[in-house]
Amino acid sequence: MARDYPARCPVGHTWLAAAAILLAAQGILAQKVKVDEELEAYPTESVDLHCQFVDSRGLTKLTQVSWIWEPADGQRDNIAVYHPTYGQSFPNLAFKDRVVFLYNSLENPSIRISSLRMSDAGRYTCEYATYPSGNEQGTTSLIMLAKPKNSANVVTVQAGPKSVVVARCEAADGKPAASISWMATLNGNHSTSTTGGPDGTVTVRSEYRLVPTPADDGKEVICKVDQRTQERPWVYAVKLSVEYPPSVSIEGYDNNWYVGRSGAVLHCRANGNPAPTIITWTMASGPLPETVEVNGDKLTVRKVDDAVNTTFICEAKNKHGASRQQITTVVIEEKRQLIQGPPTGAVIGGILGALIFIGLIAGIVFFIRKHREDGEGPPKHKPPPPVKASSSTEMLNKPSEPPTATETAPLSPGEVYYEPTGGEPVTSLDDETSGALNGGAPPVLDNSVKYDNVNELKDHAADSHHGNGLESSNREAPAANISRGESFVSPAMYV
């Protein structure tokens, strides 16, 4: 038993597979009538419904062929019949003169339907009466398409607090049904409804709603229609029309109405929807004087005088109401000279230029003061403390030594050099703080070089004048510090 079971199982599966293949082959062989599965067409056009009988073995005898129209489930109407002996027949009056056989043949009984209508949509069956297999058939579904008639229009409304329809869009008699959308920057919304036609078409309507304000007048909303039969979406812009009472403003007064001025003009600017048709000018103080001329929204004062020193009133009206505005004019004795201020850019540029100029002046002043302070300040080289000098006898008897560098103020051009030959009384040679040494003479520079004679001292002073670079040229040369009772030679003195 265990050995037999595996042997029988493959045999059972083989029989099932063979049966399925046989049934499929019989189904394929049974489909002997070749037709189009589905066709699309438009009203007023024509369509060809193809049908052909396929008999590879030639064992089937064709007796008659008929075209049956099924507009709805359960409804069958013959619209065309062909018999090889009796010829063609068109029993349905709805297709009379609109249906013809393309070929006068049982093997290919294709037909053409002209002047199509939307009501022609449905199932069309090509049915053969054969012997010995009986009836053979094939079915084609005819889909009728209709391009919608698109339109959009504005709905004129009055500004108010309630949401109302301000625009409509419609896609009429289309098949299949169209879809409508709106594109707008306004804070509105829309609603859509559909209505079916007797011929299978559909009409789609959409309304755009808004709480209208005067600011919405003239703005656009766009209706967009998408439908299968259109190559691209249909788009239409609708400009809103919101009506409102007028608003008024007065222009032209320049605050310079002086006595004797001619041609002073005021304009009454009235804005409204619809445009104001009535504009009137009045004065608060009474009727308009003879010097005032009114032409629509324009008021002209031919010659200004005290009579127009008043308040003018402009009033505008339309079918939704009226609005007014007033302006008080002041008449002055003399003409004012109106000076136009400089442009903002020029003012800013002038300010920046002034700041730069002030900065330059401040820099120059600071530089000059700094230079003067550096030139008039104390000497940069501090002189050494004075030292006592030896007697003149020692100086004369001392052998000459090569001169060394000393700090000696140079002579300025035009200054005279004096060499004193006699001694001056000295009150206190040791006290450096009790007045000038050597009878009130200023303290001397530290001069460690000793000269044997007066000529060497002169030569050294001349060399110092040409080679030394002290800053103060007007400073007097200090005298030598010499002990009381000693003979000395005074150093060079500058005047």
C-alpha positions in Angstrom: 0.0 0.0 0.0 2.7 2.4 0.9 4.6 1.6 -2.3 1.4 1.9 -4.5 0.3 5.4 -3.3 3.2 7.4 -4.7 2.7 5.6 -8.0 -1.0 6.6 -8.3 -0.7 10.2 -7.3 1.2 11.5 -10.3 -1.3 9.8 -12.6 -4.2 11.6 -11.0 -2.5 15.0 -11.4 -1.8 14.3 -15.1 -5.4 13.6 -15.9 -6.5 16.9 -14.2 -3.9 18.9 -16.2 -5.0 17.3 -19.4 -8.6 18.1 -18.7 -7.9 21.7 -18.0 -5.9 22.0 -21.3 -8.8 20.4 -23.2 -11.4 22.8 -21.8 -9.2 25.8 -22.6 -8.8 24.6 -26.1 -12.5 24.0 -26.5 -13.1 27.6 -25.2 -10.6 29.0 -27.7 -12.1 27.0 -30.5 -15.6 28.1 -29.4 -14.7 31.8 -29.9 -15.3 31.8 -33.6 -16.7 35.4 -33.9 -14.0 38.1 -33.8 -15.1 41.6 -32.8 -13.6 44.7 -31.1 -13.9 44.6 -27.3 -14.6 48.3 -26.8 -14.9 51.5 -29.0 -15.1 55.2 -28.2 -17.0 57.7 -30.3 -18.4 61.3 -30.2 -21.8 62.6 -31.2 -22.3 63.5 -34.9 -19.3 61.2 -35.8 -19.4 57.7 -37.3 -18.1 54.4 -36.0 -17.3 51.0 -37.6 -18.3 47.8 -35.8 -16.1 45.0 -37.0 -17.3 41.3 -37.1 -15.7 38.2 -38.7 -16.5 34.5 -38.5 -13.5 32.2 -38.2 -13.8 28.6 -39.3 -10.4 27.0 -39.7 -11.8 23.6 -40.8 -14.7 24.9 -42.9 -17.2 22.5 -41.3 -19.7 25.2 -40.1 -22.5 26.4 -42.4 -23.5 30.0 -41.9 -27.1 30.7 -42.3 -27.7 34.3 -41.2 -26.0 37.1 -39.2 -27.7 39.8 -37.0 -26.5 42.9 -35.1 -28.3 43.3 -31.7 -28.2 46.5 -29.7 -28.5 46.4 -25.9 -28.8 50.0 -24.6 -29.5 48.6 -21.1 -29.5 45.3 -19.3 -32.5 43.1 -20.4 -33.2 45.2 -23.6 -32.3 43.7 -27.0 -33.1 45.2 -30.4 -32.1 44.0 -33.8 -30.7 46.9 -35.8 -29.3 45.1 -38.9 -29.8 41.6 -40.4 -28.1 40.0 -43.4 -29.2 36.8 -45.2 -27.4 35.5 -48.2 -30.7 34.9 -50.0 -33.0 37.6 -48.7 -30.4 40.3 -48.4 -30.2 43.1 -45.8 -32.7 44.3 -43.3 -32.8 47.2 -40.8 -35.8 46.6 -38.5 -35.1 49.4 -35.9 -36.4 52.8 -37.0 -34.0 54.6 -34.6 -31.1 53.5 -36.9 -32.8 53.8 -40.2 -30.6 55.3 -42.8 -27.7 55.5 -40.3 -26.6 51.8 -40.4 -25.0 50.1 -43.5 -23.1 46.8 -44.0 -19.5 47.5 -45.1 -19.2 44.1 -47.0 -22.0 42.1 -48.6 -20.7 38.9 -47.0 -21.6 36.5 -44.2 -18.0 35.9 -43.2 -17.4 39.7 -42.7 -20.7 41.4 -41.8 -19.1 44.6 -40.3 -21.4 47.7 -40.1 -21.0 51.5 -39.9 -23.2 53.7 -37.8 -23.3 57.4 -38.8 -24.6 60.6 -37.2 -24.0 59.1 -33.8 -26.0 60.2 -30.8 -25.3 60.0 -27.2 -28.2 57.5 -26.9 -26.4 55.1 -29.2 -24.1 54.0 -26.4 -24.5 50.4 -25.3 -23.5 46.8 -26.2 -23.6 45.6 -29.9 -23.6 41.9 -30.5 -22.7 40.3 -33.8 -24.7 36.9 -33.7 -24.4 34.1 -36.3 -27.0 31.4 -37.0 -24.9 28.4 -37.9 -25.3 24.7 -38.6 -24.7 22.4 -36.9 -23.3 24.3 -33.9 -26.1 26.8 -33.5 -25.7 30.5 -32.7 -22.2 32.0 -32.4 -21.7 35.6 -31.2 -19.3 38.3 -30.2 -20.0 41.6 -28.3 -18.5 45.2 -28.7 -19.1 47.9 -26.1 -19.6 51.3 -27.6 -18.8 54.2 -25.3 -20.1 57.6 -26.3 -18.0 60.5 -25.2 -19.1 64.1 -25.1 -16.9 67.2 -24.7 -18.5 69.5 -22.1 -19.6 73.0 -23.0 -17.7 75.0 -20.5 -18.6 78.5 -19.3 -18.0 80.8 -16.4 -19.6 84.1 -15.4 -19.5 86.7 -12.6 -22.4 87.4 -10.3 -22.7 91.1 -9.4 -23.3 91.5 -5.7 -23.4 94.3 -3.1 -20.9 94.5 -0.3 -22.2 93.2 2.9 -21.7 90.9 5.9 -23.1 87.7 4.4 -21.5 85.0 2.2 -23.0 85.1 -1.3 -22.3 83.6 -4.7 -19.9 85.9 -6.6 -19.0 83.6 -9.6 -20.3 80.5 -11.3 -18.7 77.9 -13.5 -20.4 75.1 -15.6 -19.4 72.1 -17.7 -22.6 71.1 -19.5 -23.5 67.9 -21.3 -20.3 66.1 -20.9 -19.6 62.4 -20.7 -18.0 61.3 -18.5 -18.7 63.9 -15.9 -16.2 66.8 -15.6 -14.5 68.0 -12.4 -14.4 71.7 -11.5 -12.0 73.4 -9.2 -11.2 77.1 -8.3 -8.0 79.0 -7.9 -8.2 82.2 -5.9 -6.3 84.2 -3.3 -9.5 85.3 -1.6 -10.9 83.8 1.5 -13.9 82.1 -0.2 -15.2 78.6 -0.8 -17.2 76.7 -3.5 -19.9 74.1 -3.9 -20.5 71.7 -6.8 -23.6 69.9 -8.1 -24.3 67.5 -11.0 -27.3 66.9 -13.2 -27.8 63.8 -15.5 -29.2 64.3 -19.0 -31.6 61.9 -20.8 -28.9 60.9 -23.3 -26.4 59.9 -20.6 -24.5 63.2 -20.5 -23.8 65.0 -17.2 -23.8 68.7 -16.4 -21.6 69.9 -13.6 -22.1 73.3 -11.9 -19.9 75.0 -9.3 -20.5 78.2 -7.4 -17.8 80.4 -5.6 -19.0 82.1 -2.5 -17.5 85.0 -0.6 -18.3 87.7 2.0 -17.9 90.6 -0.4 -16.1 93.9 0.5 -15.3 96.9 -1.6 -11.7 95.8 -1.7 -12.8 92.6 -3.5 -14.2 94.5 -6.5 -12.1 93.8 -9.6 -10.2 90.9 -8.2 -10.0 87.6 -10.1 -11.0 84.0 -9.3 -10.1 81.2 -11.8 -12.4 78.3 -12.8 -10.6 75.1 -14.0 -12.4 72.2 -15.7 -10.9 68.8 -16.2 -12.5 66.1 -18.4 -11.5 63.0 -20.2 -12.1 64.3 -23.7 -10.1 67.5 -23.3 -6.4 67.6 -24.2 -5.7 70.1 -21.4 -7.7 71.7 -18.6 -10.0 74.5 -19.5 -9.2 77.6 -17.5 -11.2 80.9 -17.3 -10.6 83.9 -15.1 -13.6 85.7 -13.6 -13.3 89.3 -12.5 -15.5 90.0 -9.5 -18.0 92.8 -9.4 -18.8 94.0 -5.9 -21.0 97.1 -5.8 -20.7 99.6 -2.9 -21.6 103.2 -2.0 -19.1 105.9 -3.1 -16.2 107.2 -1.0 -15.2 110.8 -1.5 -11.9 112.8 -1.1 -11.0 116.4 -2.1 -7.7 117.2 -3.7 -5.9 120.4 -4.9 -5.8 122.7 -1.9 -2.2 123.9 -1.3 -2.7 126.2 1.7 -1.7 129.2 -0.5 -5.0 130.8 -1.4 -4.0 134.5 -1.3 -6.1 137.5 -2.2 -6.0 138.1 -5.9 -4.9 134.6 -6.9 -6.6 133.2 -10.1 -7.4 129.7 -11.1 -7.4 128.0 -7.8 -8.8 124.4 -8.4 -10.3 121.7 -6.2 -11.1 118.1 -7.4 -13.7 115.8 -5.9 -12.4 112.2 -6.2 -15.4 109.9 -5.9 -14.9 106.1 -5.9 -17.7 103.6 -6.1 -19.4 100.8 -8.0 -21.2 101.7 -10.0 -19.4 104.9 -10.6 -21.1 107.9 -9.0 -23.4 109.7 -11.5 -24.2 112.8 -9.4 -21.5 115.0 -7.9 -22.5 118.3 -6.2 -20.5 121.2 -4.7 -21.8 123.4 -1.8 -20.5 125.8 0.8 -21.1 125.6 4.5 -21.6 129.4 4.6 -24.2 129.6 1.9 -24.5 129.5 -1.9 -21.4 129.5 -4.1 -20.2 133.0 -5.0 -20.1 134.2 -8.6 -16.3 133.8 -8.7 -16.6 130.0 -8.3 -17.2 127.8 -11.3 -18.3 124.1 -11.0 -17.8 121.5 -13.8 -18.6 118.0 -12.7 -16.1 117.0 -10.1 -14.0 120.1 -10.6 -14.4 123.4 -8.7 -12.5 126.5 -10.0 -12.1 129.8 -8.2 -11.5 132.4 -10.9 -10.2 135.0 -8.4 -9.6 134.4 -4.7 -11.1 136.8 -2.2 -12.7 136.7 1.2 -15.8 135.1 -0.2 -14.0 131.7 -0.5 -12.6 131.9 3.0 -15.0 129.1 3.9 -15.7 125.3 3.9 -16.4 123.6 0.6 -18.5 120.3 0.6 -18.4 117.7 -2.2 -21.2 115.0 -2.3 -21.3 112.0 -4.6 -24.2 109.6 -5.2 -24.8 106.2 -6.8 -27.7 103.7 -6.6 -26.3 102.3 -3.3 -26.1 105.6 -1.4 -24.2 108.9 -1.0 -21.0 110.1 0.6 -19.6 113.6 1.2 -16.3 115.2 2.2 -15.4 118.8 3.1 -12.4 121.0 3.2 -11.8 124.4 4.8 -9.9 127.0 2.7 -8.1 129.9 4.4 -7.6 133.1 2.4 -4.3 135.0 3.3 -3.3 138.5 2.4 0.0 137.8 0.6 1.4 135.0 -1.4 3.5 132.5 0.5 6.8 131.5 -0.9 6.8 127.8 -0.9 10.4 126.5 -0.7 10.8 123.0 -1.6 13.0 121.1 0.8 16.1 119.4 -0.5 15.8 115.7 -1.3 16.5 113.2 1.5 19.7 112.0 -0.3 21.1 115.5 -0.5 20.5 116.1 3.2 22.2 112.9 4.2 25.1 113.6 1.9 25.5 117.1 3.3 25.5 115.8 6.9 28.2 113.2 6.0 30.3 115.8 4.3 30.0 118.2 7.3 31.1 115.4 9.6 34.1 114.5 7.5 35.1 118.2 7.3 34.8 118.6 11.0 36.9 115.5 11.5 39.7 116.9 9.2 39.7 120.2 11.0 40.0 118.5 14.4 42.9 116.4 13.2 44.8 119.3 11.9 44.3 121.3 15.1 45.5 118.4 17.1 48.5 117.9 15.0 49.5 121.6 15.2 49.1 121.7 19.0 51.1 118.5 19.4 53.9 120.0 17.2 54.0 123.2 19.3 54.1 121.3 22.6 57.0 119.2 21.3 58.9 122.4 20.2 58.4 124.5 23.3 58.9 121.9 25.9 62.0 121.4 28.2 65.3 120.2 26.7 65.4 116.6 25.9 69.0 116.3 27.3 69.4 116.9 31.0 72.5 118.9 31.7 75.0 117.4 34.2 75.5 119.1 37.6 78.2 121.8 37.7 81.7 120.9 38.9 84.4 123.0 40.4 87.1 124.2 38.0 90.8 124.4 38.7 92.7 127.6 38.9 93.7 129.4 35.8 97.3 128.8 36.5 96.8 125.0 36.6 94.8 125.3 33.4 97.5 127.2 31.6 100.4 125.0 32.9 98.5 121.7 32.2 99.7 120.0 29.1 97.2 120.0 26.3 94.9 117.0 25.9 92.9 115.9 23.0 89.4 117.3 23.2 86.5 115.1 24.1 82.8 115.3 23.1 80.8 117.7 25.3 77.3 118.8 25.4 77.4 122.4 24.2 74.5 124.3 22.7 75.2 125.3 19.1 75.2 128.9 18.0 72.2 130.1 16.1 72.6 132.2 13.0 73.1 135.8 14.0 74.2 135.2 17.5 77.4 136.8 18.9 80.0 134.9 20.9 81.6 136.8 23.8 84.6 135.7 25.7 85.1 137.5 29.1 88.7 138.2 30.1 88.3 139.1 33.8 86.9 137.3 36.7 83.5 138.0 38.3 83.0 138.0 42.1 81.6 134.8 43.5 79.7 134.9 46.7 79.4 131.2 47.3 81.0 128.6 45.2 80.0 125.6 47.2 76.3 126.3 47.6 74.5 125.4 44.4 71.0 126.2 45.7 71.5 129.8 47.0 71.2 131.6 43.7 73.4 131.6 40.6 77.0 131.0 40.9 79.7 133.5 39.9 77.8 136.6 40.7 74.4 135.5 39.5 75.5 133.7 36.3 73.5 130.6 35.3 75.0 127.2 36.2 77.5 125.8 33.7 77.4 122.5 31.8 79.7 119.8 32.9 82.9 120.4 31.1 85.5 117.9 32.0 88.0 119.0 29.4 90.6 121.5 30.5 92.3 123.8 28.1 95.8 125.2 28.3 94.9 128.6 26.8 92.1 130.7 25.6 92.6 129.9 22.0 92.0 126.3 22.6 88.7 127.2 24.3 87.7 129.3 21.4 88.4 126.6 19.0 86.5 124.1 21.0 83.5 126.4 21.1 83.6 126.9 17.4 83.7 123.1 16.9 80.8 122.6 19.2 78.8 125.2 17.2 79.2 123.2 14.0 79.0 119.7 15.4 76.7 119.6 18.3 72.9 119.1 17.9 71.3 120.5 21.0 67.7 121.8 20.5 67.6 125.1 22.4 69.5 127.7 20.4 68.5 130.7 22.6 69.7 129.2 25.9 72.7 131.0 27.5 75.9 129.0 28.0 76.6 128.4 31.7 79.8 129.8 33.3 82.5 127.5 34.8 82.2 126.7 38.4 85.5 128.0 39.9 86.6 128.2 43.5 86.8 131.5 45.3 90.1 133.4 44.8 91.2 131.3 41.8 91.8 132.8 38.4 89.7 131.3 35.6 88.7 131.7 32.0 85.0 131.8 31.4 83.5 129.3 28.9 81.7 130.5 25.8 78.6 132.5 26.4 75.7 132.8 23.9 73.5 135.8 23.5 
